[in-house]
C-alpha cells in the first residue's frame, strides 16, 4: 500500500500545467506555427489566457458592419492590420457599412494598413474624410463601386494617407483628374491603382499621376473612354521597368503608339489587356513580343481586329512564359497563327487560350495547339463555325484530361478561373 501511494505521489509530481510551463512569448511561437484561421480560432478556445493571446496576435479579419460589433472587435483585436468589410456585388445589403462604422474603425484600429470596402454603397465623402484624418498608417484601400464618393472625400484620403500603396476605385464614376493630381502630390509610393469605369479620367490626369507616382506596378484604366496614347505612353515612360500589369479594356483611343512605348520602356510587363483597342496592329505587337520575351505571361487582345497571324507567330515563338492568351473575335487569325508553336526551342507554357468567334480557325489549327500546348487547362472555341466537338472527335484529337474545352454557350459567359489570369494583381 505504501509503495502504491509513493508511486502515485511521484506520478502527480511529474504532471506539469502547460500554462505554468510556457511563457506568453512561447505560446505566441506555438500560435505562429498555425497557418489556417480555423486552427488559430481553435487555439483560442483552450482557455481565457490562450483566447487573449490569440486575439492580440490576430492580424486579418473579415466581418460584417455595425458600430457596436466593430467596437468589440477593436477592443479584442488590438493588433489588426487588415480588415475586410467588402460585400458581394450580387448579395450586398443596404446600407451595409456606413460613415458611422468608419468613425469606429478610424478610432479603434490604430495600426490598420489594409481596408476593403468594395461594394459598400452606404459610405460617403464624410466617411472618407474620417479615414483620411484618422488612419495615416493605411497602405491599401479598396472602395470599388462605392458610387457616392467624389473627389472631395477621396482627396482627403490621398492627402492624409501618404503611405498609400494600393488604391482601387473601379466604378467610382464621379472622380476626376483632380484626384490623380492629389495622389501625385502626396502618395509618391503608390504602386497599384484601379480606375476601371472611371470615365471622367483623361490623359491629363494620367500625366499628373506620372509626375509624382513613378513606381506604378499595376494600372487599370479599362473603359476609361477618354484615355488615349498620350496618357498611356506617359505612364509607361515614367514607370518603365516597374510596370507589370496594364489594363486598357475598351480604351478605343489607344493604338500602336502605346504598344511601341511599352515595348521600348516596360521590359518587365507580365499582364497586358488591350481587348477592344481596335487600332492596335501587327507591327506594334511584334515589337512588344520581342521586347518582353522573358516577362509576358498574360495577354488579352480580343476584338483587336487588325491583328493577324504575324502577331501570333511572333508571340508564340518568342514569349516562352506566356500562360494565357485571348484572341476572341480576331477574325483575321487563321490556323497558320499556330505553326510557330514548337519552333522557339522551348515547350509552351500556355494554359488558357480563348479563341471564340475566330471564323478562320479549323480543326487542323486545334490539332496543332493540342500537339504543342500540353499544359492547356482551358480552351475556348465557342462560335468557331469550323470547329465542333464532333469534328474534333472525327479527327481523332485527344484533349488532355485536365483541360476544360468550351464549344458551346453564350459569349457573355465568363469563367472565374480564366478571369484570374488576366487580373494581374501583384501578390
N, C-alpha and C positions, 0 to 999 in steps of 0.2 A: 504493500500500500504506500509506504514512504517513498519507494522508488518511483511509483507512478506519479505521485504529487510533485516530486522533484523534476521529473521529465516534463510535466505539464507547465511548471514554472519556467523551465528553460525554453519551452516552445513559445509561451506567451512573451517572454523577453525577446525572442527573435523577431516577433512581429513589429513592423515599423509603419507608422502612418505616413502615407505619401505626402500629405500636406505639411507634416513636420520635417520631412527629409529634404524636400525640394523648396528652393527659394522662388520668388516671383520670376526672376530672370531665367531660371532653369525651366519653369513651366512655360514661359514665353518661347523658349527654344523648342520645347515639345510642340507647342501650337504652330510654330513656324514650319514644322515638317508636314503639316496637313495642307493639302492642295485645294480640296473641294470645300465650298462654303458649307455644305451639309455636314462634313466631318467637323468643321470648326464649330458649328452650332451644337453638335453632339458633345463636343469638349465642354461647352458652356453649361451643359445640363448636369455635370458631375456634382457640383456644389456651388455655393454662393461665391466663394473665392475664385473658382475657375470661371464662373459666369462673368465676374467683374473683370478678370484679365482678358477673357475673350472679347468682351465689349470694348475695352480700351484699345485693343490691338486691331479691331476691325477697320479696314481701310476703304472698302467698297460696299455700297448698299443700293438696292433697287426697291423703291417703295411707292406708295400712293400718297396723295396730298392730304392736307388738313393741319392747321396750326397746332392743335393740341398734340396730335401724333408726332409732328415734326419736333416740337419742344421736347417730348420724351426721348426721341431718337437723339437729339442734340446732347441731352444730359447723359445718355448711355454711351453713345459712340463719339467720344470727345476727339478722337484722332482721325475721324473720317476725312478722306481726301477725294473720294469720288461718289457722287450722288446722282442716281438716275431716276427721274420722275417722268420720263417720256411716256407718251400714250401711243397706242396703235392708231393708225390713220382710219382704220375701219371700225374700231371699237372704242373710240375716245369718248369720255364723259365730260359734260359741260357743267360748270366752268373748269373743273379739274383744278390744276394749280392756279392760284390767284396771287395778286400782288401782296396780300397779307402773308401768304406762305413764304414768299421771297424775303419778307422782313424777318421772319423767324430764321430762315436759312442764313441770311447775312449776319444775324446776331449770334446764332448758335453754333454754326460750323466755321470756326475762325480760320482753319487751315485748309479749307476746301479748295481743291485745284481743278476738279472736273465736275461740270454740271450739265446734265442733259434734260432739256425741257421741250424736246421735239413734240410737235402737235399739241402743246399745251395752249389752247386757244384763248384762255382767260387772262393771260398775262398782258400787261400794257406797258407803255413807256414809263409809268410811275414805278413799276417793279424793276425795270432796267436801271432807273436812277438809283434805286436802293442797292442793287448789285454793284453798280459802278462805284458807289460811295463806301460800300461795306465789305467788299471782297477783293482787296488788292492782290491776294495770292492766286486768284483764278487764272488758270492757264488754258482751259478748254471749255467752250460754251457752245451748245447746240440748241438753237431756237428755231430750227426749221419749221415752217408752216405755222408760226405764231403770227398771224396776219394783222394783228392790231398794232404791231411795232413799227416805229418810224425812225428817221434819223435822230430825232431828239433823244429818245431813250438809249439807242444803240451807240450814239456818240459819247454818252456818259460812260457806257461800258468801256469803250475804246480808251477814253482819257483816264479812267480810274483803274483799269486792269492792264497795266503796261506790260505785264509778263505774258499776255495772251499769245499762245502758240497756235491754237486751233479754234476756228470760228466758223460755224455752219449756220447759214441763213436762208437755205433754199425755200422758195415760195414766199419770202417776205417782200411783197411786191411794192411796198411804199418806200423802200430805201433808195437813195440816190448816190451820186458821186460824192456828196458831202461826207458820207460815212467813210468812204475809202480814203478821203483826204485826212480824216481824223485818225484812221488806222495808220496811215503813213507817218503822221506826226508823232504818234505815241507808242505804237506796237512794232518796234523795229525787229523783234524776234519772231514775228508771225511766220508760220510755216505752212499752214493749211487753211484755205479759205473756200467755202462753198457758197456760191451765189446763184445756183440754178434757178431759173424762173424769175430772177430779179431784173425785170426787163426795162427798168429805168437807168440801169448802169450803162455807161458809154465808154468809148475809148479814152476820153479824158480822165475818167475815174480810174481805169487801169493804169494810165500813165502816172497819176497821183500815187497810186499804190506802189508802183515800181520805184518811185523816188525814195521812199522810206523803208519799204519792206523788201529787202534784197535777198532773202533766204527762202523764198516760196518753194515748197516741195510739191504741193497739191493745190491745183486751182480748178474749180468747176464753174464755168460761166455758161453752161448749157441753157439753151432757149433764151439767152440774152440777145435779143434780135438787133440791138444797136451796136454790138461789138463787131469790129472788123479787123483786118490785118494790122492796122496801126496799133491798136491796143495790145493785141496778142503778141506782136513782134517786140513791143517794148518790154513786156514782162519776160519774154523768152531771152532777150538780150541781157537783161539785168540779173535774172535768177540763174541763168546759164546752167552750169552743171548741177545746181541744187534741184532743179525742176525734174520730178519723176512722174507726175501724173497731171495731164492736161485734158480737160473735158470740154468739148465745144459742140455738143449735140445741137443740131438745128441752128447753128450760127451761120446763116446762109450768106453773110457778107465775108466770111473767112474763106480764103483761097490759097493759091500756091505760095504767095509771099510769106505767109505764116509758117507753112511747112518748110520752106527753104531756110527761114530763120531758125526754126527748131533744129534742122539738120546742121546748121553752122554753129549753134551755141549750146544745145542741150544734149550732150552725148551720153547722159545717164537716164534718158527718158525711158520709162518702163511701160506706162499705160497712156494711150492716146485714143480719144474718142472724137471722131470727126464725122459721125453719121449725119447726113443731110447737108454737108458742106459740098455743094454740087459743083463748085468751081475748082476743086482740087483735081489735079491731073497726074498723069504718069510721071512726068519729069520731076516734080517735087517729091513724089512718093519714092521714086528710085533713089533720090538723093538722101531721103530720110533713112531708107533701108540700109544704105551703105554707111551712114554716119552712126547708126545705133545698132550695129551688128551684135554687140555684146550686152545690150541692155533691154531692147524692146521685147516685151512679154505679151502684152495685150493690145490689140488694135481693132477698133470698131470703125468701119468706114462704109456702113450700109447707106444706100442712096447716094453714093459718090459716083454719079453717072458717067463721069469722064475717065474713070479708072478702068484699065483693060488688063489683059494677060501680062503685059510688060511689067506692071507694078507687082503683080502676084508672083511672077517668076523671080524677080529680084528679091522680094521679101522672103520667099520660101527657101531660096538657095543661099541666103546670107544671114538671116536673123535666126541663129541657132537656138535661142531660148524662147522663141515665140510659142506661147501656150494657148492663146485664144484669138480667133480671127472671125470677124463678122463682115461678110461681103454681100449681105442680103440686098436684093434689088439692083445689084450692079450688073445690068443686062448686057454689057459688052464682054463679060468674063465667059470663057469657054473652057473646054477640057484641057486645052493647051496651057492654061494657067498652072496646072499641077505637074507638068512634065519635068520641072526643075527639082521636084522632090527627090532626094537621094543624090543629087549632083553636088551638094555643098560639102561633102566629105564628113557629114555628121548625121546622126539619127534624129529625126524630127521629134520635138517635144510637144507637138500640137495635141491639145486635149479637147479643145472646143472649136468647131467650125460651123458657123451659121451661114448657109448659102441659100436661104429661102428666096424664092421668086427669081432665081438665076435661070433665065429661059434657055440658055445655050449649054448648060451643063447636062451631060448624059451619064448613063450607067458606066460608060468607059472611064469618065473622069472620077466617078465614085470608086471604081476599082483601083485606080492609081492612088487615091487618098488612103484607102484601106491597106494597100501594099506597103506604104512608107510611113504611115502615121499609126504606129502600133500602140501608142498611149492614148488614143482617142477615147473620150468619155461621153461626148455629146456631139451628134451630127444632125444638123437641122436642114432638111431637104423639102420643106413644105413649099407647095406651089411651084415646084420644078416640073414642068409638063413632060420632060423627057426622062424623069426618074420616078419609078414607082416601086413599091415593095415587091410586087410580082415580077417586075423586070429585073430587079436585083437578084431575086431568088432564081429566076431562069438563067441568069448569067453566072450563077454559082458563087456569088460574092458571100464571103464569110465575115460577118460583123463580130468584133470582139464581144465576149460575154458581158464585160463591164461597160459597154458602150450603149447609151440610150440614143436610138435613132428615131427622129421625128419626121414622118412622112405626111401626117395629116394635121388638122386643127387650124384654128384661126391665127393669122399672123400677128394679131394683137396680144396673143397669149405669151406670157414670159415664164422663164424658169429661174427660180431663186438661185440655184447652184451656178447657172451660167452667168447671171447678172453679177455675181460676186467677182468674177474675173475682171469685168470691166469697171468695177467700182474703184479699184486702185487706191484705196485708203492706206496710208502708211501704218505699219504695225506699231 
